[in-house]
């Protein structure tokens, strides 16, 4: 698994308390090649594995970003898996828009902050751990609805725009990271419809064979990551290993 990375590699997973993030943590720990795994979640979690360093932090805040950066202290990072994102949020009165008149600027700003700005701010804070000559992979969850070319249904204005912005930011960061680490691979990943709290309100019309378990998605995404090389940096892939148009 992840042959591009050295034995005993250091991994960091954000959103480790969520469905996909927690499944990625579990899948990584099934491999003896992981040396240290920093698992970041908003609520305190315990793991029965000495390789895991739990970090309680909200990376959508400056304080949370700083907490994660201090935990690494510029130590070389080989894998960054970002599982943080939002689609709906009752606390902030956020839900996907079905019509133009449902668009709300404050909700839009929040979704853009979490889905687009936060992953880039994380990369900026971890720049010292990513630069160098060591192999490193940055994999950040996106969504097919963020594809401008693939938008045939409309709606979901804020979420679509935030994921399109996420993809542009990751693509742009990939260019810069390649200059400071030729072994860096930056990927945007579409996990498919996964049975998590993010998709649960919208699962009614999803065919049974298109609703995936987090464990399946984690396995597939890690397999897709494993197939990529530095020449693929700044690209967008789905869970089946198929490229997605921007």
N, C-alpha and C positions, 0 to 999 in steps of 0.2 A: 504493500500500500504506500502511495506517495513516494515512488522511487526517486523522484527528483530531489528529495530531501535526505539529509544524512541520518544515520542511526543516532538515536538519542536526541532527536530534534525537539525544539521548543515550539509549542503551539499556544495560541490564544484564541478563545472562542467567546464572542460577545453574544448576549441573548441566551446564555446558557441555561436560564430558567424557563425558556420557551420550548415549544414542542420540537422544532427542528434543531435548535441549538443544543438542547439536552441530548437529543439523539445523536448529534455529531460528536459530542463529548463521549458518550458511551461507545460509539463506533471507534473513535480514536484510541480509547483505552483498551479496546480489544486487541490492539496491535502492540507487540513488545518493542516496537521501534520508537515509540514516544518516550522522550526523556522527561520533559516537564510540560504540564498543561495548565494554563491559567484560565479558569472558568469564571466569566464575568456575568453577574446577574444582579437585578435590583434588590432581591431578597436573599437573605443568608441561606446558604445550602451547604450540606455536608456530603463528602464523598469518601468511600471506603478504599481509597487508593492513594498511596503516599506520593504519587507523581503529580497529583492535582493540588494546585494552589487556588482555593476559592477566593474571589474578589467580589465584595458587595459594593456595587457602584451603579449609578444611573449615568450612562455615557452620553445621554442627551444634555447633560449639564457640564459646565466647565470643571466643576469639582470632580465629577465622575471621570472625565477624561484625564485629569491630572492624577487621580488615584491609580488608574491603569498604567499610565506612563511611568509613575514612580515604582510600580511593581516590577517593571522591566529594567529600569535604570540603564537604558541603552544597550542592554544585553542583546545579542543577535537573536532576532525572531525569524523562525523559518516558516510558520504557517499562521496567518491571521484569517479566521473565519468570522465574518460579521453576520449575525443573525438577527440584528435589531431592526425593527420596522413597525409601521402602524398603518392600519386601514380604517379602523373604527375605534372610537374612544369615547365612552359615555361621560367620563370626567370632564373632557374638553368639548363635549357636544359635537363629536365628529362622526360622520357616516358618509359613505360613498354617495355622490350626487347622481341622481337619475335624470335631472333636468337642469337647465341653465339657472332657473330662479332659485335653486337650492344652493348655488355656489356662495360660500361665505369666505371673505378674505382672511379672517383670523384663523378659521379652521384650515384654510389653504396654507397659511404661514406655518402652522404647527406641523402639518403633514410634511411640508418641504423641509422643515428643520430636522425632523426625525429621520426621514427616509433619504434625504440628499445631503444636507449639511453635516449631519452627525458622522456618517462614515468617512467623509473627507477630513473633518476635524480630527478624527481618530488617527488617520494616516499621517496627518501633519504632526501630531503629538508623538507618534511612534517612529518618526523619520530616522532618528538615531539608531533604532533597532533594525530598520529595514535596509539602510545603506550599507555598502561594503561589497564583499565578493562572495558571500555565502548564498546558497540557494534559498529563495523565499517565495512564498505563494500568498497572495491576498485574494481571498474569495469572498464576495459580498452578495448577499441575497438581493435579487432584483425581482422583476415580474414581467411576463410576456406582455401584459397590458401597457408596459412602458415603451414598447416598440411603436414608433410613429408609423412605420411602414405597415405594421400588422393591425392597425386600429380600424376594424371594420364595424364596430358596434357603438362607439361613442360612450358617453356617460363617464362616471368616475373621474371627473376632471382633476381633482387634487391628487388622487393616487396615481393616475396615469402620468401627470406632469412631474410628480416627485420622482417616480421611477425613471422617466426619461432624463431628468436632471441628474439623478444618481448615475445613470449610465454614462452621460457626458463627463461628469466629474471623475469617474473611475477611469474612463478612457484617457482623459487628460493627465491624470496622476500616473497612469501607466507609462506615458511618454517621459515624464520627469524621472520616475523611479528607474527606468531603463538606463538613464544617464548616470545614476549613482550606484546602481547595482545591475550588472548585465545579466544576472541570474534571476531577476525578479519576474514573476508572472502575476498579472492582475486580471481577475476574471469577474464578470457579472454572471450570476446564475439564477435561472428560473426553476424553482423546485416543483412546479406543478401544483395542483390543488391538494393541499395536505390537511389531514384531519387535525387541526389545531384551533385554538380560540380565535385566531385571526380570520379563518375562513368559515368557522362554524355557522354564522348567521346566513351564509350564502351557499350552503351545500345542497339545498333542496333539489336543485335541477342538475346537480353533478352526477353523471352516470357512476354506478358503483365501481366500475373498473377504472375510473379516472380520479377516484378519491384515494389518495395514498396515505399510508401510515408514516409517521415521522421516521421510524426505523428504516423503512424502505427508501425514503427520500434521502436520508443521511448516507446510506450505502451507495445510492446512485450518484449523488453529488460528489462524494469522495472519489468514486470511479471516474467521473467526468474530469475532475481536477487532476487525477493521476495520469490522464491521457494528454494533458497539455504540456507544452514546452515554452521556453522564453519567447519564441517567435509568435506564440499565440497571445502574448500579453495585450491587454486592452480589448478583449473580445467578450462576446455575449453568447451563453450556451444554455440549453435546457437540460432537464434531468436525464433525458435519453441520449445526451451527447450530440444533439443536433444544434448547429448555430442558429441564432435568431437575428433577423435583420434589425437594424437600428430604427 
